[in-house]
């Protein structure tokens, strides 16, 4: 899933196979895009502007961050 924008932070509960997944994404220091995903049920990953966290086991936080300056911050999450 994708989110983009110039905002500072967005926390959301998203759903995969009907199960809640915690996803936080946005900017840090105004110039870094980030994506953070947490679930206790699925293997999951986070991507921020092309930087990928790798697959994380259930219960382990997936985090990715990438310098974007004033450019568009794009964040993704994935589960399997």
mmCIF file of the N, C-alpha and C atoms, coordinates in Angstrom:
data_MODEL
# 
_entry.id   MODEL 
# 
loop_
_atom_site.group_PDB 
_atom_site.id 
_atom_site.type_symbol 
_atom_site.label_atom_id 
_atom_site.label_alt_id 
_atom_site.label_comp_id 
_atom_site.label_asym_id 
_atom_site.label_entity_id 
_atom_site.label_seq_id 
_atom_site.pdbx_PDB_ins_code 
_atom_site.Cartn_x 
_atom_site.Cartn_y 
_atom_site.Cartn_z 
_atom_site.occupancy 
_atom_site.B_iso_or_equiv 
_atom_site.pdbx_formal_charge 
_atom_site.auth_seq_id 
_atom_site.auth_comp_id 
_atom_site.auth_asym_id 
_atom_site.auth_atom_id 
_atom_site.pdbx_PDB_model_num 
ATOM 1   N N  . UNK A 1 1  ? 0.845  -1.170  0.000  1.00 0.00 ? 1  UNK A N  1 
ATOM 2   C CA . UNK A 1 1  ? 0.000  0.000   0.000  1.00 0.00 ? 1  UNK A CA 1 
ATOM 3   C C  . UNK A 1 1  ? 0.890  1.232   0.000  1.00 0.00 ? 1  UNK A C  1 
ATOM 4   N N  . UNK A 1 2  ? 0.364  2.354   -0.470 1.00 0.00 ? 2  UNK A N  1 
ATOM 5   C CA . UNK A 1 2  ? 1.165  3.551   -0.686 1.00 0.00 ? 2  UNK A CA 1 
ATOM 6   C C  . UNK A 1 2  ? 0.544  4.753   -0.021 1.00 0.00 ? 2  UNK A C  1 
ATOM 7   N N  . UNK A 1 3  ? 1.394  5.632   0.480  1.00 0.00 ? 3  UNK A N  1 
ATOM 8   C CA . UNK A 1 3  ? 0.960  6.955   0.930  1.00 0.00 ? 3  UNK A CA 1 
ATOM 9   C C  . UNK A 1 3  ? 2.053  7.932   0.551  1.00 0.00 ? 3  UNK A C  1 
ATOM 10  N N  . UNK A 1 4  ? 1.689  9.147   0.230  1.00 0.00 ? 4  UNK A N  1 
ATOM 11  C CA . UNK A 1 4  ? 2.683  10.149  -0.113 1.00 0.00 ? 4  UNK A CA 1 
ATOM 12  C C  . UNK A 1 4  ? 2.209  11.507  0.313  1.00 0.00 ? 4  UNK A C  1 
ATOM 13  N N  . UNK A 1 5  ? 3.149  12.442  0.465  1.00 0.00 ? 5  UNK A N  1 
ATOM 14  C CA . UNK A 1 5  ? 2.745  13.787  0.814  1.00 0.00 ? 5  UNK A CA 1 
ATOM 15  C C  . UNK A 1 5  ? 3.838  14.528  1.543  1.00 0.00 ? 5  UNK A C  1 
ATOM 16  N N  . UNK A 1 6  ? 3.531  15.765  1.916  1.00 0.00 ? 6  UNK A N  1 
ATOM 17  C CA . UNK A 1 6  ? 4.505  16.620  2.570  1.00 0.00 ? 6  UNK A CA 1 
ATOM 18  C C  . UNK A 1 6  ? 4.254  16.736  4.061  1.00 0.00 ? 6  UNK A C  1 
ATOM 19  N N  . UNK A 1 7  ? 3.272  16.033  4.592  1.00 0.00 ? 7  UNK A N  1 
ATOM 20  C CA . UNK A 1 7  ? 2.956  16.109  6.013  1.00 0.00 ? 7  UNK A CA 1 
ATOM 21  C C  . UNK A 1 7  ? 4.071  15.557  6.878  1.00 0.00 ? 7  UNK A C  1 
ATOM 22  N N  . UNK A 1 8  ? 3.962  15.760  8.168  1.00 0.00 ? 8  UNK A N  1 
ATOM 23  C CA . UNK A 1 8  ? 5.007  15.309  9.074  1.00 0.00 ? 8  UNK A CA 1 
ATOM 24  C C  . UNK A 1 8  ? 4.867  13.846  9.471  1.00 0.00 ? 8  UNK A C  1 
ATOM 25  N N  . UNK A 1 9  ? 3.680  13.425  9.877  1.00 0.00 ? 9  UNK A N  1 
ATOM 26  C CA . UNK A 1 9  ? 3.507  12.036  10.311 1.00 0.00 ? 9  UNK A CA 1 
ATOM 27  C C  . UNK A 1 9  ? 2.052  11.622  10.173 1.00 0.00 ? 9  UNK A C  1 
ATOM 28  N N  . UNK A 1 10 ? 1.852  10.370  9.883  1.00 0.00 ? 10 UNK A N  1 
ATOM 29  C CA . UNK A 1 10 ? 0.511  9.802   9.782  1.00 0.00 ? 10 UNK A CA 1 
ATOM 30  C C  . UNK A 1 10 ? 0.537  8.415   10.395 1.00 0.00 ? 10 UNK A C  1 
ATOM 31  N N  . UNK A 1 11 ? -0.264 8.217   11.414 1.00 0.00 ? 11 UNK A N  1 
ATOM 32  C CA . UNK A 1 11 ? -0.399 6.888   12.009 1.00 0.00 ? 11 UNK A CA 1 
ATOM 33  C C  . UNK A 1 11 ? -1.729 6.318   11.549 1.00 0.00 ? 11 UNK A C  1 
ATOM 34  N N  . UNK A 1 12 ? -1.732 5.049   11.205 1.00 0.00 ? 12 UNK A N  1 
ATOM 35  C CA . UNK A 1 12 ? -2.961 4.447   10.697 1.00 0.00 ? 12 UNK A CA 1 
ATOM 36  C C  . UNK A 1 12 ? -3.034 2.986   11.112 1.00 0.00 ? 12 UNK A C  1 
ATOM 37  N N  . UNK A 1 13 ? -4.248 2.524   11.248 1.00 0.00 ? 13 UNK A N  1 
ATOM 38  C CA . UNK A 1 13 ? -4.485 1.091   11.363 1.00 0.00 ? 13 UNK A CA 1 
ATOM 39  C C  . UNK A 1 13 ? -4.975 0.643   10.003 1.00 0.00 ? 13 UNK A C  1 
ATOM 40  N N  . UNK A 1 14 ? -4.205 -0.213  9.363  1.00 0.00 ? 14 UNK A N  1 
ATOM 41  C CA . UNK A 1 14 ? -4.572 -0.758  8.060  1.00 0.00 ? 14 UNK A CA 1 
ATOM 42  C C  . UNK A 1 14 ? -4.898 -2.234  8.277  1.00 0.00 ? 14 UNK A C  1 
ATOM 43  N N  . UNK A 1 15 ? -5.464 -2.866  7.277  1.00 0.00 ? 15 UNK A N  1 
ATOM 44  C CA . UNK A 1 15 ? -5.901 -4.250  7.451  1.00 0.00 ? 15 UNK A CA 1 
ATOM 45  C C  . UNK A 1 15 ? -5.334 -5.148  6.361  1.00 0.00 ? 15 UNK A C  1 
ATOM 46  N N  . UNK A 1 16 ? -4.870 -6.309  6.772  1.00 0.00 ? 16 UNK A N  1 
ATOM 47  C CA . UNK A 1 16 ? -4.394 -7.339  5.862  1.00 0.00 ? 16 UNK A CA 1 
ATOM 48  C C  . UNK A 1 16 ? -5.115 -8.626  6.231  1.00 0.00 ? 16 UNK A C  1 
ATOM 49  N N  . UNK A 1 17 ? -5.838 -9.186  5.282  1.00 0.00 ? 17 UNK A N  1 
ATOM 50  C CA . UNK A 1 17 ? -6.643 -10.393 5.522  1.00 0.00 ? 17 UNK A CA 1 
ATOM 51  C C  . UNK A 1 17 ? -7.570 -10.227 6.728  1.00 0.00 ? 17 UNK A C  1 
ATOM 52  N N  . UNK A 1 18 ? -8.081 -9.004  6.897  1.00 0.00 ? 18 UNK A N  1 
ATOM 53  C CA . UNK A 1 18 ? -9.027 -8.711  7.960  1.00 0.00 ? 18 UNK A CA 1 
ATOM 54  C C  . UNK A 1 18 ? -8.419 -8.488  9.332  1.00 0.00 ? 18 UNK A C  1 
ATOM 55  N N  . UNK A 1 19 ? -7.091 -8.491  9.422  1.00 0.00 ? 19 UNK A N  1 
ATOM 56  C CA . UNK A 1 19 ? -6.400 -8.316  10.702 1.00 0.00 ? 19 UNK A CA 1 
ATOM 57  C C  . UNK A 1 19 ? -5.727 -6.945  10.722 1.00 0.00 ? 19 UNK A C  1 
ATOM 58  N N  . UNK A 1 20 ? -5.858 -6.240  11.839 1.00 0.00 ? 20 UNK A N  1 
ATOM 59  C CA . UNK A 1 20 ? -5.276 -4.903  11.975 1.00 0.00 ? 20 UNK A CA 1 
ATOM 60  C C  . UNK A 1 20 ? -3.749 -4.954  11.954 1.00 0.00 ? 20 UNK A C  1 
ATOM 61  N N  . UNK A 1 21 ? -3.162 -3.995  11.239 1.00 0.00 ? 21 UNK A N  1 
ATOM 62  C CA . UNK A 1 21 ? -1.716 -3.812  11.155 1.00 0.00 ? 21 UNK A CA 1 
ATOM 63  C C  . UNK A 1 21 ? -1.442 -2.349  11.494 1.00 0.00 ? 21 UNK A C  1 
ATOM 64  N N  . UNK A 1 22 ? -0.483 -2.089  12.373 1.00 0.00 ? 22 UNK A N  1 
ATOM 65  C CA . UNK A 1 22 ? -0.137 -0.713  12.734 1.00 0.00 ? 22 UNK A CA 1 
ATOM 66  C C  . UNK A 1 22 ? 0.889  -0.165  11.750 1.00 0.00 ? 22 UNK A C  1 
ATOM 67  N N  . UNK A 1 23 ? 0.573  0.990   11.167 1.00 0.00 ? 23 UNK A N  1 
ATOM 68  C CA . UNK A 1 23 ? 1.463  1.608   10.185 1.00 0.00 ? 23 UNK A CA 1 
ATOM 69  C C  . UNK A 1 23 ? 1.621  3.077   10.505 1.00 0.00 ? 23 UNK A C  1 
ATOM 70  N N  . UNK A 1 24 ? 2.854  3.528   10.623 1.00 0.00 ? 24 UNK A N  1 
ATOM 71  C CA . UNK A 1 24 ? 3.188  4.924   10.868 1.00 0.00 ? 24 UNK A CA 1 
ATOM 72  C C  . UNK A 1 24 ? 4.090  5.366   9.722  1.00 0.00 ? 24 UNK A C  1 
ATOM 73  N N  . UNK A 1 25 ? 3.818  6.516   9.161  1.00 0.00 ? 25 UNK A N  1 
ATOM 74  C CA . UNK A 1 25 ? 4.617  6.974   8.025  1.00 0.00 ? 25 UNK A CA 1 
ATOM 75  C C  . UNK A 1 25 ? 4.574  8.485   7.931  1.00 0.00 ? 25 UNK A C  1 
ATOM 76  N N  . UNK A 1 26 ? 5.547  9.055   7.237  1.00 0.00 ? 26 UNK A N  1 
ATOM 77  C CA . UNK A 1 26 ? 5.589  10.504  7.059  1.00 0.00 ? 26 UNK A CA 1 
ATOM 78  C C  . UNK A 1 26 ? 7.009  10.987  6.883  1.00 0.00 ? 26 UNK A C  1 
ATOM 79  N N  . UNK A 1 27 ? 7.326  12.105  7.571  1.00 0.00 ? 27 UNK A N  1 
ATOM 80  C CA . UNK A 1 27 ? 8.652  12.717  7.481  1.00 0.00 ? 27 UNK A CA 1 
ATOM 81  C C  . UNK A 1 27 ? 9.250  12.898  8.868  1.00 0.00 ? 27 UNK A C  1 
ATOM 82  N N  . UNK A 1 28 ? 10.566 12.776  8.932  1.00 0.00 ? 28 UNK A N  1 
ATOM 83  C CA . UNK A 1 28 ? 11.297 13.151  10.139 1.00 0.00 ? 28 UNK A CA 1 
ATOM 84  C C  . UNK A 1 28 ? 12.261 14.257  9.756  1.00 0.00 ? 28 UNK A C  1 
ATOM 85  N N  . UNK A 1 29 ? 12.422 15.207  10.636 1.00 0.00 ? 29 UNK A N  1 
ATOM 86  C CA . UNK A 1 29 ? 13.263 16.383  10.399 1.00 0.00 ? 29 UNK A CA 1 
ATOM 87  C C  . UNK A 1 29 ? 12.870 17.131  9.129  1.00 0.00 ? 29 UNK A C  1 
ATOM 88  N N  . UNK A 1 30 ? 11.695 16.835  8.591  1.00 0.00 ? 30 UNK A N  1 
ATOM 89  C CA . UNK A 1 30 ? 11.198 17.524  7.411  1.00 0.00 ? 30 UNK A CA 1 
ATOM 90  C C  . UNK A 1 30 ? 11.826 17.092  6.099  1.00 0.00 ? 30 UNK A C  1 
ATOM 91  N N  . UNK A 1 31 ? 12.882 16.282  6.148  1.00 0.00 ? 31 UNK A N  1 
ATOM 92  C CA . UNK A 1 31 ? 13.598 15.929  4.921  1.00 0.00 ? 31 UNK A CA 1 
ATOM 93  C C  . UNK A 1 31 ? 13.786 14.421  4.712  1.00 0.00 ? 31 UNK A C  1 
ATOM 94  N N  . UNK A 1 32 ? 13.383 13.614  5.687  1.00 0.00 ? 32 UNK A N  1 
ATOM 95  C CA . UNK A 1 32 ? 13.481 12.159  5.560  1.00 0.00 ? 32 UNK A CA 1 
ATOM 96  C C  . UNK A 1 32 ? 12.091 11.545  5.485  1.00 0.00 ? 32 UNK A C  1 
ATOM 97  N N  . UNK A 1 33 ? 11.884 10.697  4.506  1.00 0.00 ? 33 UNK A N  1 
ATOM 98  C CA . UNK A 1 33 ? 10.660 9.907   4.406  1.00 0.00 ? 33 UNK A CA 1 
ATOM 99  C C  . UNK A 1 33 ? 10.846 8.668   5.274  1.00 0.00 ? 33 UNK A C  1 
ATOM 100 N N  . UNK A 1 34 ? 9.775  8.244   5.974  1.00 0.00 ? 34 UNK A N  1 
ATOM 101 C CA . UNK A 1 34 ? 9.886  7.011   6.744  1.00 0.00 ? 34 UNK A CA 1 
ATOM 102 C C  . UNK A 1 34 ? 8.594  6.209   6.697  1.00 0.00 ? 34 UNK A C  1 
ATOM 103 N N  . UNK A 1 35 ? 8.738  4.922   6.948  1.00 0.00 ? 35 UNK A N  1 
ATOM 104 C CA . UNK A 1 35 ? 7.613  4.002   7.045  1.00 0.00 ? 35 UNK A CA 1 
ATOM 105 C C  . UNK A 1 35 ? 7.944  2.987   8.132  1.00 0.00 ? 35 UNK A C  1 
ATOM 106 N N  . UNK A 1 36 ? 6.992  2.769   9.039  1.00 0.00 ? 36 UNK A N  1 
ATOM 107 C CA . UNK A 1 36 ? 7.183  1.825   10.139 1.00 0.00 ? 36 UNK A CA 1 
ATOM 108 C C  . UNK A 1 36 ? 5.948  0.948   10.257 1.00 0.00 ? 36 UNK A C  1 
ATOM 109 N N  . UNK A 1 37 ? 6.145  -0.358  10.283 1.00 0.00 ? 37 UNK A N  1 
ATOM 110 C CA . UNK A 1 37 ? 5.036  -1.320  10.299 1.00 0.00 ? 37 UNK A CA 1 
ATOM 111 C C  . UNK A 1 37 ? 5.234  -2.290  11.463 1.00 0.00 ? 37 UNK A C  1 
ATOM 112 N N  . UNK A 1 38 ? 4.126  -2.631  12.137 1.00 0.00 ? 38 UNK A N  1 
ATOM 113 C CA . UNK A 1 38 ? 4.177  -3.582  13.243 1.00 0.00 ? 38 UNK A CA 1 
ATOM 114 C C  . UNK A 1 38 ? 2.926  -4.458  13.225 1.00 0.00 ? 38 UNK A C  1 
ATOM 115 N N  . UNK A 1 39 ? 3.118  -5.757  13.290 1.00 0.00 ? 39 UNK A N  1 
ATOM 116 C CA . UNK A 1 39 ? 2.020  -6.709  13.439 1.00 0.00 ? 39 UNK A CA 1 
ATOM 117 C C  . UNK A 1 39 ? 2.547  -7.948  14.147 1.00 0.00 ? 39 UNK A C  1 
ATOM 118 N N  . UNK A 1 40 ? 1.692  -8.582  14.908 1.00 0.00 ? 40 UNK A N  1 
ATOM 119 C CA . UNK A 1 40 ? 2.063  -9.816  15.599 1.00 0.00 ? 40 UNK A CA 1 
ATOM 120 C C  . UNK A 1 40 ? 1.536  -11.047 14.870 1.00 0.00 ? 40 UNK A C  1 
ATOM 121 N N  . UNK A 1 41 ? 0.996  -10.847 13.656 1.00 0.00 ? 41 UNK A N  1 
ATOM 122 C CA . UNK A 1 41 ? 0.333  -11.949 12.962 1.00 0.00 ? 41 UNK A CA 1 
ATOM 123 C C  . UNK A 1 41 ? 0.975  -12.360 11.638 1.00 0.00 ? 41 UNK A C  1 
ATOM 124 N N  . UNK A 1 42 ? 1.702  -11.451 10.986 1.00 0.00 ? 42 UNK A N  1 
ATOM 125 C CA . UNK A 1 42 ? 2.214  -11.731 9.645  1.00 0.00 ? 42 UNK A CA 1 
ATOM 126 C C  . UNK A 1 42 ? 3.668  -11.300 9.518  1.00 0.00 ? 42 UNK A C  1 
ATOM 127 N N  . UNK A 1 43 ? 4.377  -11.898 8.574  1.00 0.00 ? 43 UNK A N  1 
ATOM 128 C CA . UNK A 1 43 ? 5.657  -11.378 8.131  1.00 0.00 ? 43 UNK A CA 1 
ATOM 129 C C  . UNK A 1 43 ? 5.351  -10.084 7.389  1.00 0.00 ? 43 UNK A C  1 
ATOM 130 N N  . UNK A 1 44 ? 6.152  -9.035  7.593  1.00 0.00 ? 44 UNK A N  1 
ATOM 131 C CA . UNK A 1 44 ? 5.802  -7.716  7.068  1.00 0.00 ? 44 UNK A CA 1 
ATOM 132 C C  . UNK A 1 44 ? 7.057  -6.923  6.718  1.00 0.00 ? 44 UNK A C  1 
ATOM 133 N N  . UNK A 1 45 ? 6.851  -5.840  5.950  1.00 0.00 ? 45 UNK A N  1 
ATOM 134 C CA . UNK A 1 45 ? 7.964  -4.971  5.574  1.00 0.00 ? 45 UNK A CA 1 
ATOM 135 C C  . UNK A 1 45 ? 7.479  -3.538  5.418  1.00 0.00 ? 45 UNK A C  1 
ATOM 136 N N  . UNK A 1 46 ? 8.444  -2.620  5.426  1.00 0.00 ? 46 UNK A N  1 
ATOM 137 C CA . UNK A 1 46 ? 8.183  -1.197  5.225  1.00 0.00 ? 46 UNK A CA 1 
ATOM 138 C C  . UNK A 1 46 ? 9.112  -0.696  4.127  1.00 0.00 ? 46 UNK A C  1 
ATOM 139 N N  . UNK A 1 47 ? 8.625  0.251   3.327  1.00 0.00 ? 47 UNK A N  1 
ATOM 140 C CA . UNK A 1 47 ? 9.442  0.875   2.290  1.00 0.00 ? 47 UNK A CA 1 
ATOM 141 C C  . UNK A 1 47 ? 9.220  2.377   2.330  1.00 0.00 ? 47 UNK A C  1 
ATOM 142 N N  . UNK A 1 48 ? 10.315 3.134   2.229  1.00 0.00 ? 48 UNK A N  1 
ATOM 143 C CA . UNK A 1 48 ? 10.248 4.594   2.173  1.00 0.00 ? 48 UNK A CA 1 
ATOM 144 C C  . UNK A 1 48 ? 11.095 5.054   0.997  1.00 0.00 ? 48 UNK A C  1 
ATOM 145 N N  . UNK A 1 49 ? 10.447 5.581   -0.031 1.00 0.00 ? 49 UNK A N  1 
ATOM 146 C CA . UNK A 1 49 ? 11.136 6.097   -1.216 1.00 0.00 ? 49 UNK A CA 1 
ATOM 147 C C  . UNK A 1 49 ? 12.221 5.150   -1.721 1.00 0.00 ? 49 UNK A C  1 
ATOM 148 N N  . UNK A 1 50 ? 11.883 3.891   -1.834 1.00 0.00 ? 50 UNK A N  1 
ATOM 149 C CA . UNK A 1 50 ? 12.796 2.917   -2.421 1.00 0.00 ? 50 UNK A CA 1 
ATOM 150 C C  . UNK A 1 50 ? 13.688 2.189   -1.432 1.00 0.00 ? 50 UNK A C  1 
ATOM 151 N N  . UNK A 1 51 ? 13.786 2.664   -0.198 1.00 0.00 ? 51 UNK A N  1 
ATOM 152 C CA . UNK A 1 51 ? 14.561 1.963   0.823  1.00 0.00 ? 51 UNK A CA 1 
ATOM 153 C C  . UNK A 1 51 ? 13.650 0.969   1.519  1.00 0.00 ? 51 UNK A C  1 
ATOM 154 N N  . UNK A 1 52 ? 14.044 -0.295  1.515  1.00 0.00 ? 52 UNK A N  1 
ATOM 155 C CA . UNK A 1 52 ? 13.203 -1.382  2.014  1.00 0.00 ? 52 UNK A CA 1 
ATOM 156 C C  . UNK A 1 52 ? 13.760 -1.931  3.317  1.00 0.00 ? 52 UNK A C  1 
ATOM 157 N N  . UNK A 1 53 ? 12.904 -2.226  4.257  1.00 0.00 ? 53 UNK A N  1 
ATOM 158 C CA . UNK A 1 53 ? 13.314 -2.766  5.558  1.00 0.00 ? 53 UNK A CA 1 
ATOM 159 C C  . UNK A 1 53 ? 13.723 -4.229  5.499  1.00 0.00 ? 53 UNK A C  1 
ATOM 160 N N  . UNK A 1 54 ? 13.291 -4.921  4.468  1.00 0.00 ? 54 UNK A N  1 
ATOM 161 C CA . UNK A 1 54 ? 13.419 -6.371  4.442  1.00 0.00 ? 54 UNK A CA 1 
ATOM 162 C C  . UNK A 1 54 ? 12.239 -6.970  5.180  1.00 0.00 ? 54 UNK A C  1 
ATOM 163 N N  . UNK A 1 55 ? 12.013 -8.250  4.993  1.00 0.00 ? 55 UNK A N  1 
ATOM 164 C CA . UNK A 1 55 ? 10.898 -8.914  5.670  1.00 0.00 ? 55 UNK A CA 1 
ATOM 165 C C  . UNK A 1 55 ? 11.235 -9.086  7.143  1.00 0.00 ? 55 UNK A C  1 
ATOM 166 N N  . UNK A 1 56 ? 10.269 -8.753  8.004  1.00 0.00 ? 56 UNK A N  1 
ATOM 167 C CA . UNK A 1 56 ? 10.431 -8.900  9.448  1.00 0.00 ? 56 UNK A CA 1 
ATOM 168 C C  . UNK A 1 56 ? 9.436  -9.925  9.972  1.00 0.00 ? 56 UNK A C  1 
ATOM 169 N N  . UNK A 1 57 ? 9.839  -10.647 10.987 1.00 0.00 ? 57 UNK A N  1 
ATOM 170 C CA . UNK A 1 57 ? 8.983  -11.660 11.607 1.00 0.00 ? 57 UNK A CA 1 
ATOM 171 C C  . UNK A 1 57 ? 7.864  -10.999 12.400 1.00 0.00 ? 57 UNK A C  1 
ATOM 172 N N  . UNK A 1 58 ? 6.768  -11.718 12.622 1.00 0.00 ? 58 UNK A N  1 
ATOM 173 C CA . UNK A 1 58 ? 5.696  -11.179 13.461 1.00 0.00 ? 58 UNK A CA 1 
ATOM 174 C C  . UNK A 1 58 ? 6.251  -10.708 14.811 1.00 0.00 ? 58 UNK A C  1 
ATOM 175 N N  . UNK A 1 59 ? 5.825  -9.522  15.240 1.00 0.00 ? 59 UNK A N  1 
ATOM 176 C CA . UNK A 1 59 ? 6.278  -8.957  16.503 1.00 0.00 ? 59 UNK A CA 1 
ATOM 177 C C  . UNK A 1 59 ? 7.502  -8.076  16.403 1.00 0.00 ? 59 UNK A C  1 
ATOM 178 N N  . UNK A 1 60 ? 8.205  -8.108  15.275 1.00 0.00 ? 60 UNK A N  1 
ATOM 179 C CA . UNK A 1 60 ? 9.398  -7.288  15.064 1.00 0.00 ? 60 UNK A CA 1 
ATOM 180 C C  . UNK A 1 60 ? 9.010  -6.076  14.216 1.00 0.00 ? 60 UNK A C  1 
ATOM 181 N N  . UNK A 1 61 ? 9.406  -4.879  14.641 1.00 0.00 ? 61 UNK A N  1 
ATOM 182 C CA . UNK A 1 61 ? 9.078  -3.663  13.899 1.00 0.00 ? 61 UNK A CA 1 
ATOM 183 C C  . UNK A 1 61 ? 9.886  -3.582  12.608 1.00 0.00 ? 61 UNK A C  1 
ATOM 184 N N  . UNK A 1 62 ? 9.212  -3.278  11.510 1.00 0.00 ? 62 UNK A N  1 
ATOM 185 C CA . UNK A 1 62 ? 9.872  -3.017  10.226 1.00 0.00 ? 62 UNK A CA 1 
ATOM 186 C C  . UNK A 1 62 ? 9.973  -1.505  10.069 1.00 0.00 ? 62 UNK A C  1 
ATOM 187 N N  . UNK A 1 63 ? 11.170 -0.998  9.767  1.00 0.00 ? 63 UNK A N  1 
ATOM 188 C CA . UNK A 1 63 ? 11.376 0.446   9.644  1.00 0.00 ? 63 UNK A CA 1 
ATOM 189 C C  . UNK A 1 63 ? 12.272 0.735   8.453  1.00 0.00 ? 63 UNK A C  1 
ATOM 190 N N  . UNK A 1 64 ? 11.887 1.744   7.668  1.00 0.00 ? 64 UNK A N  1 
ATOM 191 C CA . UNK A 1 64 ? 12.703 2.200   6.542  1.00 0.00 ? 64 UNK A CA 1 
ATOM 192 C C  . UNK A 1 64 ? 12.677 3.718   6.511  1.00 0.00 ? 64 UNK A C  1 
ATOM 193 N N  . UNK A 1 65 ? 13.794 4.328   6.116  1.00 0.00 ? 65 UNK A N  1 
ATOM 194 C CA . UNK A 1 65 ? 13.893 5.780   6.026  1.00 0.00 ? 65 UNK A CA 1 
ATOM 195 C C  . UNK A 1 65 ? 14.795 6.141   4.851  1.00 0.00 ? 65 UNK A C  1 
ATOM 196 N N  . UNK A 1 66 ? 14.485 7.251   4.198  1.00 0.00 ? 66 UNK A N  1 
ATOM 197 C CA . UNK A 1 66 ? 15.268 7.693   3.037  1.00 0.00 ? 66 UNK A CA 1 
ATOM 198 C C  . UNK A 1 66 ? 15.249 9.214   2.970  1.00 0.00 ? 66 UNK A C  1 
ATOM 199 N N  . UNK A 1 67 ? 16.402 9.827   2.694  1.00 0.00 ? 67 UNK A N  1 
ATOM 200 C CA . UNK A 1 67 ? 16.473 11.275  2.520  1.00 0.00 ? 67 UNK A CA 1 
ATOM 201 C C  . UNK A 1 67 ? 15.747 11.676  1.237  1.00 0.00 ? 67 UNK A C  1 
ATOM 202 N N  . UNK A 1 68 ? 14.820 12.637  1.329  1.00 0.00 ? 68 UNK A N  1 
ATOM 203 C CA . UNK A 1 68 ? 14.087 13.115  0.155  1.00 0.00 ? 68 UNK A CA 1 
ATOM 204 C C  . UNK A 1 68 ? 14.155 14.630  0.006  1.00 0.00 ? 68 UNK A C  1 
ATOM 205 N N  . UNK A 1 69 ? 14.770 15.331  0.958  1.00 0.00 ? 69 UNK A N  1 
ATOM 206 C CA . UNK A 1 69 ? 14.816 16.788  0.900  1.00 0.00 ? 69 UNK A CA 1 
ATOM 207 C C  . UNK A 1 69 ? 13.408 17.356  0.867  1.00 0.00 ? 69 UNK A C  1 
ATOM 208 N N  . UNK A 1 70 ? 13.157 18.232  -0.091 1.00 0.00 ? 70 UNK A N  1 
ATOM 209 C CA . UNK A 1 70 ? 11.813 18.820  -0.229 1.00 0.00 ? 70 UNK A CA 1 
ATOM 210 C C  . UNK A 1 70 ? 10.944 18.019  -1.197 1.00 0.00 ? 70 UNK A C  1 
ATOM 211 N N  . UNK A 1 71 ? 11.444 16.884  -1.664 1.00 0.00 ? 71 UNK A N  1 
ATOM 212 C CA . UNK A 1 71 ? 10.703 16.053  -2.614 1.00 0.00 ? 71 UNK A CA 1 
ATOM 213 C C  . UNK A 1 71 ? 9.555  15.296  -1.972 1.00 0.00 ? 71 UNK A C  1 
ATOM 214 N N  . UNK A 1 72 ? 8.848  14.546  -2.789 1.00 0.00 ? 72 UNK A N  1 
ATOM 215 C CA . UNK A 1 72 ? 7.692  13.778  -2.355 1.00 0.00 ? 72 UNK A CA 1 
ATOM 216 C C  . UNK A 1 72 ? 8.111  12.612  -1.465 1.00 0.00 ? 72 UNK A C  1 
ATOM 217 N N  . UNK A 1 73 ? 7.476  12.500  -0.310 1.00 0.00 ? 73 UNK A N  1 
ATOM 218 C CA . UNK A 1 73 ? 7.697  11.361  0.584  1.00 0.00 ? 73 UNK A CA 1 
ATOM 219 C C  . UNK A 1 73 ? 6.706  10.265  0.206  1.00 0.00 ? 73 UNK A C  1 
ATOM 220 N N  . UNK A 1 74 ? 7.218  9.079   -0.111 1.00 0.00 ? 74 UNK A N  1 
ATOM 221 C CA . UNK A 1 74 ? 6.365  7.946   -0.463 1.00 0.00 ? 74 UNK A CA 1 
ATOM 222 C C  . UNK A 1 74 ? 6.634  6.807   0.509  1.00 0.00 ? 74 UNK A C  1 
ATOM 223 N N  . UNK A 1 75 ? 5.567  6.267   1.078  1.00 0.00 ? 75 UNK A N  1 
ATOM 224 C CA . UNK A 1 75 ? 5.696  5.189   2.054  1.00 0.00 ? 75 UNK A CA 1 
ATOM 225 C C  . UNK A 1 75 ? 4.797  4.029   1.658  1.00 0.00 ? 75 UNK A C  1 
ATOM 226 N N  . UNK A 1 76 ? 5.294  2.823   1.899  1.00 0.00 ? 76 UNK A N  1 
ATOM 227 C CA . UNK A 1 76 ? 4.549  1.611   1.575  1.00 0.00 ? 76 UNK A CA 1 
ATOM 228 C C  . UNK A 1 76 ? 4.626  0.644   2.751  1.00 0.00 ? 76 UNK A C  1 
ATOM 229 N N  . UNK A 1 77 ? 3.674  -0.256  2.826  1.00 0.00 ? 77 UNK A N  1 
ATOM 230 C CA . UNK A 1 77 ? 3.733  -1.390  3.752  1.00 0.00 ? 77 UNK A CA 1 
ATOM 231 C C  . UNK A 1 77 ? 3.345  -2.633  2.981  1.00 0.00 ? 77 UNK A C  1 
ATOM 232 N N  . UNK A 1 78 ? 3.781  -3.780  3.481  1.00 0.00 ? 78 UNK A N  1 
ATOM 233 C CA . UNK A 1 78 ? 3.419  -5.045  2.846  1.00 0.00 ? 78 UNK A CA 1 
ATOM 234 C C  . UNK A 1 78 ? 3.398  -6.140  3.904  1.00 0.00 ? 78 UNK A C  1 
ATOM 235 N N  . UNK A 1 79 ? 2.549  -7.112  3.706  1.00 0.00 ? 79 UNK A N  1 
ATOM 236 C CA . UNK A 1 79 ? 2.460  -8.284  4.579  1.00 0.00 ? 79 UNK A CA 1 
ATOM 237 C C  . UNK A 1 79 ? 2.353  -9.535  3.719  1.00 0.00 ? 79 UNK A C  1 
ATOM 238 N N  . UNK A 1 80 ? 2.779  -10.657 4.291  1.00 0.00 ? 80 UNK A N  1 
ATOM 239 C CA . UNK A 1 80 ? 2.594  -11.939 3.605  1.00 0.00 ? 80 UNK A CA 1 
ATOM 240 C C  . UNK A 1 80 ? 2.437  -13.046 4.617  1.00 0.00 ? 80 UNK A C  1 
# 
